[in-house]
Amino acid sequence: MPQNSTVPKILIVGGGYAGFYTAWKLEKHLRKGEADVTMVDPLPYMTYQPFLPEVAAGSIEARHSVVAHRRHLKRTNVITAKVTNINHAQKVATITPPVGDSYEFAYDQIVVTAGAVSRTFPIPGIADNAIGLKTIEEAVAIRDKVMSNFDKAASLPAGPERDRLLSVVVVGGGFAGIEVFAELRSLASSLVGKYPQLSFEDTHFHLIEAMGRIMPEVSLKTSEWVLKDLAKRGANVHLDTQVTGAIDGNVELSTGEVIPTDVIVWTAGVMANPTVVRGGDLPVEERGRIQTRADLRVGTPRSSSKAPGRPVTSRLSPTSRVVASAASACRTPSTPFVRRNSSRRTSWPSSVARTPRSTSTRTSAPSRVSACTTASSSPARSPSRASSPGSRTAATTVSRCRRGSASSASSGAGGTTCGSVATW
Ligand SMILES: Cc1cc2nc3c(=O)[nH]c(=O)nc-3n(C[C@H](O)[C@H](O)[C@H](O)COP(=O)(O)OP(=O)(O)OC[C@H]3O[C@@H](n4cnc5c(N)ncnc54)[C@H](O)[C@@H]3O)c2cc1C
């Protein structure tokens, strides 16, 4: 995409839900030649994460949960790379492509939407043996593992190894955990019908939740109804219980119980993407999230006559107005691309209600309106964990990930296939 040096340059960091929609809306709102929009993401597609539980259970195909950037963004300069540093004082970002040297990219406005990563704790074996649920590759890995374990179990006599292969442990009783748990339970129930050697009673499903209830976002009554429904479906939910280890094919619990299993799904929360957040000079709070105003912009309003945090769109320069429309795009709740791409509209487990995407409402920061972020990590759940810019912490260890083309069918590009909790 040719760049015009005389027009403002807008850089979008991340082409996930918020980044993709920001670019798409800017293409609609901007007049020709009004601004150059560049979007940088290591993946060539946007992942619609709410469909990942259905992908893990095989109720929809992986390609129906991803949207190829280049297919839909016609006027955006799409760069498949990582942003590894943001020097907002100089308005320069460092872009690191998968091959070749890093380079600097000067911008006028930046939209930071690098998302969240799976949050893990230094629990022995989790980073190596558990599979997260943040990427399409992880969802496909879960499905593949469950299905191949049924194949293996069908040729074994009843006994401990067969039980282990037919046991699934999901860690985390939030939305993602409950959804994938319910979906996998349904998958297993339908699979047993295809294997005369196996019965419903041979399958074992365990959900581990550290708190005394599941899904804190919904009412207690609703969450208890979900627990009853899961119990009817033969699922075991361990409340007030923590995983203390995941070694040698066993999940160890704080209650002393040991669950032999070959499938551990890790959905115990998310944290702010450390690569982007800590690799720059944007204001970051103690939990590693970018501090923004209520309108998701970094900076303070120009006019003191306005209420604190209230956008002063009418007084903004043309360039800043662009950011205002980007900020509004960040909050757009529609999903037309995924609906169009999806062969079938899926409904979530009836027991699971959807909630609006969480946004940070913190107000602070030093300078004028200049950057828009989306706070995609769960504010209540992100840990405070230090990390050097661009480094992987224990919480974000990527192990046994390999490049592949497994599931990015509609994008036509390779993704990363993972056998463990993964992040960027
Ligand atoms: C299983 C599951 C179910 C969910 N269900 C719901 C739901 O029902 N309702 C709801 O509102 N929300 C739901 N969510 C949450 C929702 O999907 C997220 O809030 C949303 O995806 C956040 O969008 P985002 O653009 O901030 O981040 P993401 O969509 O995660 O996008 C981040 C992008 O940044 C890219 N990136 C990462 N690092 C870099 C870097 N260094 N440089 C450049 N790019 C980078 C990533 O590749 C990714 O494409 C669910 C999430 C999950 C995991």
The ligand as a Gaussian input file, in Angstrom:
#p B3LYP/6-31G(d) Opt

LIG

0 1
 C      -12.796000     -18.341000      24.803000
 C      -13.160000     -16.881000      24.821000
 C      -14.488000     -16.496000      24.779000
 C      -14.826000     -15.146000      24.801000
 N      -16.144000     -14.784000      24.746000
 C      -16.484000     -13.471000      24.766000
 C      -17.838000     -13.042000      24.699000
 O      -18.746000     -13.831000      24.625000
 N      -18.126000     -11.727000      24.727000
 C      -17.146000     -10.806000      24.797000
 O      -17.450000      -9.631000      24.813000
 N      -15.848000     -11.165000      24.843000
 C      -15.497000     -12.470000      24.832000
 N      -14.186000     -12.839000      24.896000
 C      -13.169000     -11.798000      25.011000
 C      -12.880000     -11.166000      23.662000
 O      -12.615000     -12.140000      22.692000
 C      -11.697000     -10.261000      23.813000
 O      -12.031000      -9.288000      24.762000
 C      -11.335000      -9.563000      22.515000
 O      -10.852000     -10.496000      21.593000
 C      -10.293000      -8.523000      22.799000
 O       -9.969000      -7.911000      21.577000
 P       -8.560000      -7.260000      21.363000
 O       -8.520000      -6.728000      19.985000
 O       -8.249000      -6.338000      22.475000
 O       -7.521000      -8.457000      21.523000
 P       -7.367000      -9.717000      20.585000
 O       -8.619000     -10.013000      19.852000
 O       -6.754000     -10.771000      21.436000
 O       -6.295000      -9.212000      19.529000
 C       -4.974000      -8.899000      19.877000
 C       -4.169000      -8.943000      18.604000
 O       -2.903000      -8.368000      18.872000
 C       -1.931000      -9.139000      18.213000
 N       -0.643000      -8.930000      18.854000
 C       -0.157000      -9.518000      19.959000
 N        1.078000      -9.074000      20.212000
 C        1.379000      -8.180000      19.253000
 C        2.537000      -7.384000      18.966000
 N        3.626000      -7.436000      19.736000
 N        2.512000      -6.575000      17.887000
 C        1.416000      -6.523000      17.109000
 N        0.303000      -7.267000      17.322000
 C        0.295000      -8.071000      18.389000
 C       -2.446000     -10.572000      18.321000
 O       -1.873000     -11.404000      17.333000
 C       -3.936000     -10.365000      18.111000
 O       -4.279000     -10.471000      16.767000
 C      -13.812000     -14.180000      24.866000
 C      -12.471000     -14.564000      24.896000
 C      -12.133000     -15.894000      24.875000
 C      -10.675000     -16.308000      24.912000

